[in-house]
Amino acid sequence: MMEIQATDSLVEHKERDARVRHALSRIPGEQMELVKAAFFLGQTHSEIAQATGLPLGTVKSRIRLAFQHLRRALEDPAAP
């Protein structure tokens, strides 16, 4: 019984991971670069603004838009 639950859990995790990867792949490139800098490289929004030459507000807006895309894609995989 425990083995079946572990297998079910593994399948659920793989399906969720695949949905997240697919959703991330749908985020526009420039927004994704900012998300990578913030969440994978650990840069602050201010550091990203300085490194990219973008205004701080633009960095924040683009990251927020990226998360809106991600949220929509995870809620409705058919959404653009």
C-alpha positions as CSV (number, residue, x, y, z in Angstrom):
1,M,0.0,0.0,0.0
2,M,2.8,2.4,0.9
3,E,4.5,1.7,-2.4
4,I,1.4,2.6,-4.4
5,Q,1.1,5.9,-2.5
6,A,4.7,6.7,-3.2
7,T,4.3,5.9,-6.9
8,D,1.2,8.1,-7.1
9,S,3.0,10.9,-5.3
10,L,5.9,10.6,-7.7
11,V,3.6,10.8,-10.7
12,E,1.9,13.8,-9.3
13,H,5.2,15.6,-8.7
14,K,6.4,14.8,-12.3
15,E,3.1,16.1,-13.8
16,R,3.3,19.3,-11.7
17,D,7.0,19.8,-12.6
18,A,6.1,19.3,-16.3
19,R,3.3,21.9,-16.0
20,V,5.6,24.4,-14.3
21,R,8.4,23.9,-16.9
22,H,5.9,24.3,-19.7
23,A,4.4,27.5,-18.1
24,L,7.9,28.9,-17.6
25,S,8.7,28.3,-21.3
26,R,5.8,30.5,-22.3
27,I,7.0,33.6,-20.4
28,P,8.4,36.1,-22.9
29,G,12.2,36.0,-23.1
30,E,13.0,39.4,-21.7
31,Q,10.7,38.9,-18.7
32,M,12.2,35.4,-18.2
33,E,15.7,36.9,-18.1
34,L,14.6,39.2,-15.3
35,V,12.9,36.3,-13.4
36,K,16.1,34.2,-13.7
37,A,18.2,37.1,-12.3
38,A,15.9,37.6,-9.4
39,F,15.1,34.0,-8.4
40,F,17.9,31.9,-9.7
41,L,20.8,34.3,-9.3
42,G,19.4,35.9,-6.2
43,Q,19.7,39.5,-7.4
44,T,17.5,42.2,-6.0
45,H,15.3,44.3,-8.3
46,S,17.7,47.2,-7.8
47,E,20.7,45.1,-8.8
48,I,18.9,43.9,-11.9
49,A,18.0,47.5,-12.8
50,Q,21.6,48.5,-12.4
51,A,22.9,45.6,-14.4
52,T,20.4,45.9,-17.2
53,G,20.2,49.7,-17.4
54,L,16.4,49.4,-17.0
55,P,14.5,51.7,-14.7
56,L,13.6,50.0,-11.4
57,G,9.9,50.3,-12.0
58,T,10.3,48.6,-15.4
59,V,12.1,45.7,-13.8
60,K,9.4,45.3,-11.2
61,S,6.6,45.5,-13.8
62,R,8.2,43.0,-16.1
63,I,8.7,40.5,-13.2
64,R,5.1,41.0,-12.1
65,L,3.9,40.4,-15.7
66,A,6.0,37.3,-15.9
67,F,4.3,35.9,-12.8
68,Q,0.9,36.8,-14.3
69,H,1.8,34.8,-17.4
70,L,2.9,31.9,-15.1
71,R,-0.2,32.0,-13.0
72,R,-2.5,32.0,-16.1
73,A,-0.5,29.2,-17.7
74,L,-0.8,27.1,-14.5
75,E,-4.4,27.8,-14.0
76,D,-5.4,27.2,-17.7
77,P,-2.8,25.3,-19.8
78,A,-4.6,26.4,-22.9
79,A,-4.2,30.2,-22.1
80,P,-1.8,32.3,-24.2
